[in-house]
Amino acid sequence: MARHLPDIKKLSLAGLIITLGIVFGDLGTSPLYTMRAIISGGSKNFNELLIYGSISCIFWTLTLSTTIKYILITLRADNNGEGGIFALFALIRQKSSWAAVLTMIGGAALLADGVLTPSITVTSSIEGLKLFRPDIPVVPIVLIILAILFFIQQFGTNFVGSSFGPIMFVWFSTIGVLGFLQVIQHPGILAAISPVYAYRFLTAYPGGFILLGAVFLCVTGSEALYADLGHCGRTNIRVSWIFVKLTLLLSYFGQGAWLMMHIESGAYVNPFFEMMPRWFLIPGVVLATAAAIIASQAIISGSFTLISEAVSLNFWPKLRILHPTYVRAQVYIPTVNWFLWFATSMVVIIFSESSNMNAAYGLAITITEIMTTFLLSFYLFQKGLNHRLVLALFMTYLTIEGGFLVANLHKFTSGGWMTFFLASAYFLVMFAWYFGRKIKNRYITFADLNKYLDLFKDLSKDESVPRFATNLVYIIRANKYDQVESKVIYSIFHKQPKRADTYWFLHIDRVNEPNTFKYHVTQIIPGVLIRIDFRIGFKVDPKINLYFHEVIEDLQNSGEIMLRSSYESLRKHDIGGDFKFILIDRIMSRDFTLSHWENFILSLNSLVRKLSITDIRTLNLDTTNTIIEQVPISVDQPLSYRIKRMQ
């Protein structure tokens, strides 16, 4: 998840502080609602086993899922320093269809989390005011905060980003101290470290297994550890996690200790706020709200980056991606921002209380973690790690996360349906775009350029054909230098002969390395037919119009080309040659029969295309000098019979 920050990948105090604000916002606010969700679910059997057993489950979940899986194992799977589920997919050498589907499911669930995180964290923090004033209107306050939060996204967040780290340091220190003050009053709660309590909770406590859905809330945000790898660095994340985990455990154990000391009362708003001294309640709610906003900001920025990476990897239709600041890593996507604002507001209105959002929230993260487990295991297999060890890790985490999934699915009707609805919408967009594109690509044919070299030379000199442009530019996809798509040959020589002094073929290679930024020039016919290959990482914006002009400047300065106008009157006054871009849109002809499944995907793809912006806007081309042509997709299908001529 990209953010606005300097290079802090090396271990430093500043890096550790900034990491707290970027990586651990979501995970750090989980104490706001986790214990409340557990005691709400176990209110009918509120006893010592519920408290000790749930705390034990939290301790071992944080240890097994976050510490071992993410901190020790997953952070090693970096794509040139970048992390996240799309970066993990880019690492896999054999990108099979099932790997793509798993990535789509995980990415869709993570994007659904982008809707749920702001809803539940901000609502949970404001609900703390109920201890001060029970009739406080929580929902309107939350809606106002969310509206302001999403409104400021368009201006960039550098002006508040610098304070994220210090605020989260204060937050973690505060929840650690508050928890510690309760633990020293009831040190017996530390016995919950024993896994025996977790075992008894799952086997002996009524409905203990179902309550795992609430327990899982303690690791919401773990995926951010991996997604933010490229900006904070593995070492900063690992070292800061020691402090974060200690304070989180102190908070959870402190809440457990407070509950044990007040076990007879049986009615609680939220143990997180109730264990605060009365005089600290208002400052505590303000600090919790600030932490919730930081967590929300992290997931919102992360959603922008996820969509940006999905577009680069052809999982998502092309969208308008802006950079509100001079920092390349910070992106802003207007359509995504306003959709998130609408969706989070609707979640708050529909559920109204954070306890009602727990099932939806937990289910989203569970699905993402399971998909990460599948992809990570496949990647480790490809890396040549001991297959028995990889299989053991896979089965262990699939069992753990599968248990959490079943527990969360138990509350499908009470909130899990929201995750399913949101994730399904995201998944269908990715599925239609990715596989619809694959079906169309199946019918791409390539022409041998060597057969047309003389034709290019002759056409460029043929004055009987009106000059179409001095420089004619095509965006091509042929990876081989001696090939070009047949549609380009059709456009230049068959549809309408297009004479130009120089033909330019621009090939854009989106590579798996995130920050690659290079180009290569091939003079196929010197001065007449020139190919430019751009090698661009999936995190680099494809501003092809800008990059092409930079290439032209380089070639002109080196004397490889002369950008003179082809018209004598203009050339006399040193006016440069004009450029015309041609983009070709391939249309599937209705004359050809595809399978029902392929027709369904293409129909869905056509619907999803309405979300996409044109290649002109995607590549930042000059709209006044760009033409979009339509050519039919050619499909070779045998005819069972031919029409006959009448005598």
N, C-alpha and C positions, 0 to 999 in steps of 0.2 A: 504494500500500500504506500504509494508515493506521498512525500510530504515536503514542506518548505523548510529546509535545513541545510547547513553546511555538511561537508564530508566528515562524518563522525564514526567511520568504520573502525578506526583504531581506538584501543582502550584508553579512555581518559575520563576525568571527573565530569567534564562538560558532556562528553558522550553518554555517560551513565545517566546523568540528570535528564538529558533530552530524550533518551530511550524510555524513561519512565513515562513521559508525556505522550510519546508516539505509540509505543508497543503495548503498554499495560493499562491503557485507559479502560477498555472494555472488561478485561479480566479483573482489574482493580476495583470496579464498582459492583462486582458480584456479591460481596457481603451485604449489600443493600437489600437484596431480595431472596437470597438462597435460603437462609434459615427461616425466614417468614414463610416461604413456600413449603418448607418441610413441616413446620409445626401446624400450618393450615391443613395440610393433607393428613396429618396424624392427630388432629384435634380430638377425635373420638377415643383415641387410646394414648393420651398424653401421659407418659411415664418416663422413668429413668432410661429404659432401653432405647426409647425414641431419641433422646438427647445424646447419649453416649454412642449409640449405634450410628446415627446420622453423622456425627462429628468424625467418627472413625472412617466412615465411607468417604467423607470429604477429604480427609487427610490422605487416604490411599488413592483416591481419584486424582488429586493434584500431583501426587508422586508418580503414579503409573502413566497417566495420560499426558500431563504437561511436562514434568521433569524428564522422564525417561523417553517418551515418544517424541516430543517436540524439541526439548532443549538438547538432549544427548544424541538423538538419532536423526530426526527430520531436518534440523538445521544444517546437517552435513550435505544434504541434497540440494546444493545451490547451483543455479544456472549463471555462472560468471558473477557470483555474488548476489543474484536475485533469488527471491523465494516466492511462494504462493502456488496455488493449485494450477494456474495456467503456466507458470514457469516450470512446474514439475512435469506437466504434459509436454512442454517443449524439450525437456531433457530426455524423454523416452525416444529411443531410436526408431522402434517399430510402432508407428502411430496407427494402430489398428482401430477399427470402428468402435469396438467395445471400450477402448481406452478413451476415445473421444466422448462417448456417451457418459462414462464415469466422470470425466472432467466437466461435462455439461451439468450433470446432476449436482456435483459438488459446488460448482460455480453458481448454479441457480440457487442452491440453499444458502450460500454465503451472501448472495445479493438479497435474498429474503431477510437475512440477518441484518442487512443494512436498513431495512424498514423497521424491524422489531427492536433493535438496540436503542435507538433514540427514544422510542415509545416507552419501553420498560424502565430504562435508567432514569430518565427525567421524571417520569411519574413516580417512581420509587422514592426519589429524593424529595420531591415536593410533598409526598404523603407523610413525611416526618413532621410536617407542621400540624398534623392532626393531633399530635400529643400536646401541642400548645393551644390549638383552637380546632376542636373536632368538626365544626361545620365549615371549615375553609373550602372554597371551591377549587378543588385540585385540577379538574379537567380544563377549565378556562385558562388557568395559569400555565399549565403544560402546553396548551395550544399556542399561547402567546410566545413562550420561550422557543418552541419549535419553529414558529413562523419567522422570528428574528434570526434564528440559527441558519435556516435555509436561505433567507434573504441575503445574508452577508456572504454567502458562498461565492457569488458572482464577482465580488471585489477581491477575492483572495483572502487568505487568513494569516499572512505574515505578521500583521499588526497585533494578533493575539497569540500566534504560535510560539513566540519566544517565551511566553509565560507558562506554557503547558507543563514543561518539565518541573520547574519549581513548585507549581501548584500540586502536581501529583506527588512530589516528594513530601510536601506538607500533609497531603491526604493519607498516604501510606503510613507516615510517621504517626499521624493522629489515630488511625484505626488500630495500629499496633499498640500504642500506649493505652488506649481505651480498653482494648482486649486484655492487655497485661494486668491492668488494675483489677479486672474481674477474676483473672486466673489466680492471682496471689490470694484472693479471698476464698477461692474454692479450688485449690491445686489438684484435688482429686480428679478433675476433668481431664488432666493429662494422661490418665489411664486409657483414654479413648484412642491413643496412638496404637494400641494393640489391635491387630486385625481380627482378634476373637470377637470384639464388639461388632465389627462390620459383618462377620459371619452370622452372629446371633441375630443381628438386625434383619438380615435377608432371609433367615430361616425361621426365626421364632416370632418376630414382631408381625402382627396382623397387617397385611398390605405393605410390608417392608420393601418388597421387590418393586412394587408400583411407585413407591416413593423415590426410587432411584432417578425417576424423571426430574424430581426437584433437586436431588443431590447433584445431578449433572450440571445444574446452573452454575456451580462453583468454577467450572472450567470454560465457561463461555468467554470467548476472546482468545483462546489458545491458538487459534488459526492465525491470529495477528502476529504471533511470535515468528511464524514462518513467512508470512506475507511481507513483513517489514524488514526482512533480513538484508535487503539490498541497501537500506538507508541507515541502519543502525549498526550493522555488522554483528557477526556471530559472537564475538567476545563480549561486546557491550551488553548484548541480550542475556548471555549466560551469567555474567557477573551480577548484573542488576536483578536477575531473577532470584538470587540468594536473598537479597533484601526484600523483594516483593513477596516471595513465598513466606518468609518469616512473619511479615506483618499481616498477611492474609490469614495464616494459621492462628496467629495471636487473636485476630478479630473473631474468627470462627470459634476457637476454644473459649474466648471471652464471652461470646454470646451463649455458648453452652453452659459456662459457669454461671452466668446471670440467670439462665432458665432454671438451673438446678437450685439456685438460692430462692427462686420465686415459683417453684413448681406447684405450690398449692393454689396460687391465684388463678391460673388456667386461662386468662383472657389477655391477649397481647395484640397491640397494633403492629409493632415490629421490634424484635429484641435488639436490633442494631441501634435504633434511636433510644429505646427505653433504657439501655444500660448507660446512656450519657448522663452526666450531672445536669440537673435542671437548668443551671445557669449557662450551660454550654449548648443547649438545644438549638437555639436560633443560629449561632455561629456554625454548629454542626450541620444544620440543614443547608446553610449557605455554601459551606465547603463541599457537602455532598452534591449539591446542585452544580457547582463548578466542575467537580469530577465527572458528573453525568454528562455535562455539556462537552467536556474534553473527550469522553468516551464516544459520544455521538459524533463529534467532529472527526474523530479517527475513522469511524466506520463509514461516514459520508465520503470523506476523501478517499478511503479505500474502495468504495463502490465506484467512484469516478475512475480510479486507476484500473480496477478489475474490468470495467467495460472497455476502457481504452486498450488494455492488453487483449481482451476478447476480440475487439475489432481487428487488431493487428494480426491475430492468429486465425482470422476468418471464422470466428465463432459468433460474431454479432454483426448486424448491418452497420454500414458506415454512418457515423453520427458526427455532428458538429462538436469538435473538441477545441476548447479554448484554453489559453494560458493567462490567467488574470494577473500574474506577476511575471517577473523576469526569470523566475526559477523554472527550469525546463521540466523538473519532476512534478510540479504542481499543475494539475489539469482541472478543468471545470467543464462539465457537460450539461448544458441548460436543460435538455429534455429529461435527463436522469434526475437532476436536482429537483425539478418541480414535480416529477412523478413521486420521488421519495417524500417530499413535503406533503403531498396529497395523501399518499398511502399511510405515512406515520400518523397524520392527523386522524385519518379514518380509524386506524387501530386504536388510538386513544379514545375516540368517541365510542366505538363499538364495545371495547372491553372496560373502559373507565377506571379500572383498578389494576395495579401491577400484578397482583396475585392471579388475575384472570388471564394475563399474558404469558404466564410461565410455561404452559404446555407448548404454545406456539414457538416460543423463544428456544426452549431446549431442543425441540425437534429439528429446527433448522441447523443448529450447530452439530447435533448428532449425525445428521446425514452428511454434512461436509467432512467431519472427521472420518467417517467410514470410507468415503470416497478417497480421501487422502491416504488411508491405510492401504487400499487396493493399489493405487497408483504408485505409492512409495515402495510397496513390496515388489511390484513388477519392475520398477527402476533398480532396486537392489539386486534382483535376479540378473538383470542385464549387466550390472556392474561386476558380476562374477563373485559376489559374496557367497559364503557357504549356504547352499540351498536349504539345508536342514535348519540352520539358524534363522534364515529369512522366513521359512515356513512356520517355525515355532513362534516368531514374533507376530507373523500375520494371524495365526490362529488365536494367539493370546489376545491381541487387540480387537480382532473381529468378535471374539466372545464377549469381551468387556463392553465394547461399543454396541454390539448387537443387543446386549441386555439393556443398555440405556435406551436404545431405539424402541424396543418392545415396551419398556416402561413409559416412554413418552407417547407412543401410539395409543396407549390405554386412555389418554386424555385427548384423543383426536377430536371428539365432539365438543369438548369444552375449550378448545383453542387451537389444537393441532391442525385443524382444517385450514386455518389462516396461512400457516407455513406451506401446506400442500398447495393451496390456491396460488400464493405468490411464487413459490418455486416452480410450479407447473407452467405458469405464464412465462417466466424467464427461460425455462427449459425448452418450451415449444419454439420460442424465438430462435434460440441457438440451434436446436435440432433442424428446423426448417432451413435456416440460413446455411449451415455447414453441409448438410447432406443434399440440399437442393443444388448448391454450388458443385458438389461432387458429381451429381447426375449430369449437369450441363458440361462439366469439364470432361466427362467421358466422351463427349462428341466433339471435342476440340481436335482439329486436324492441322498438321503442320506441312508447310511447303519447303522444298529444298531451295534455298536462296541461290545456289550456284546456277540453277536453271534460269534464273531471272536477271542475272547481273547485266547481260547485254541489253535486256529490255529496259532496265533502269537507266542505263547510259543513253539509249536511243530516245526514251520518252523525255528525259531531262533536256534534250537538245531539239526535240521536235517542235518547231515553231507553229506547225499546223494545229497543235493542241493548245488552247488558251492556258496561259500560266495560272495555275491554281494558287500558288504561293511561292515566295522565294525559298522559304524553309518549311517543309511539311513534317510534322512531328506525330508519331504514333506511339502509344503505350502498348508494349507487347509482353507476352508471357513465355515465349520460347526460351528455354534455358541454353540450348545449343546455339553457337554463334552462326552456324550455317543454316539455321532454320528460322522460320517466322510463321505465325498462324496463317492458315489459308484465308481467313477473313480479311487480313491486311492486303494480301495479293488481290483478292476480289475487289476490295475498296479502291485500290490504286489503278488496276488495269481493266477491270470488268464493269463494275457498277457505274463509274464515271471516271474516265482516264484523268488522272491528276498529275499535271506536269509541275515540277518544282526543280530548282537548281540543286537543292540538297534535301535528301530524305533522312530523317532522324528516327531511329528506333530506340525508345527508352524502356529498359527492362528493370523492374523493381524487385529485388530479391529481399524479402523479409526474413532475416536469419534468426536463429534461436538465441544467439548472443544478444543480450538486451540493448547494449549501447554502441554496437558497430555502426560506423558512419563513414563509408568510403565509396569511391566510384572508379570505374575502369572504362577506357575509351578504346573502341575497335574501329579502325577505318576499313570497312569492308570494300568500298570503292572510294578511294581517297577523294574527298571533296564532294562526292555525290551521295554515297550511302554510308552513314556513320551510326554505330551502335554505342549507346551509353548504358553501362550496367551499374545501378545503384545497389550497394549492399547496406541495408539499413536494419538495425536491431529493432525488436518488437516494442521497445519502449521509446523509440525515436519517432517524432512526428513526421509523416510522409509529405513534407512541403516540397513536392517535386518541382513545381514552377520555380521556386526560389533556388533549389539546388541545381536545376538545369541552367539557370542564368549564371550561377557561379561557375559551372563547368564551361559554359560558353566563354566567360571571361578568361578562364585559365587557358583554354585552347587558343583564344585570340592573342593573349599575351605571349604564348609560346610560339606563335607564328604557324600553328597547325591549320588554322582556318582564317579566312578573310570574310568578315561579315559585311559585305558590301551589298547594296541594293541591286537587284537585277534590272532595274529600270535606269536608263542612261541619264535622264533628267535628274533623278534623285541621287544617283551615284556621283554626279558632277558636284553636288553640294555635300558630299560625305555623309549621306543619310544611310543608316544601316539597313540590312535586309529585314523583311517582315517574317513573322512566324505564324503558322497556323497549326493548331492541334486538332487531331481527329481522334475521337473516342468512338469505339464500336460496341453497340449493344446487340447481343445475339438473341434472337427471338425463336422460341421453339415452334416449329410449324405444326399445324393441326393435322397434317397429312400422315403423320407417323403415329404408330400405336405403341404406347409404353404400358408397363404393368400397372395394375390398380394402385399398388403401393407407391410406385414412382410418380404416378399422376397425383396422388394425395400429397406427397412431399413437395412436388412442384407447385401445386395449388397453394399449399401453406407457405411456400417460399415466395410466391407472388404477393400474398397477403402481407408477409413480413417486409417485403421490399418497400412497402409504403412507409415504413419507419426509417428507411435509409435515405441519406442524402446522395446526390449525384456524385459521380467521380470528379466532376469539375470542382466541386466544393471540397471533396476529400483530398484531392491532390493540389488544391489551392491554385488552380489554373485560371488564366484570364478568360472570363466569360465572353468577352468581346472577340476573342481570337480562337474560340474552341467550337467545334462542330460535333454533334453526336449523330452518328449514322447507325441505322438498323440493318442487320444482315440476318438471313435465316440460318438456323442451326441445321446442318446437313447430317441426316441419319440414313445410313445404308440399310435398307430393309428389303428382303426379297419379295417380289410380287408373285402372288399365286396365279394371277392371270393378267393379260394386257387387254386394253380396250381394242376392239377390232374396227377396221374401216369398212364402211358400207360400200357395196358394189353399185 
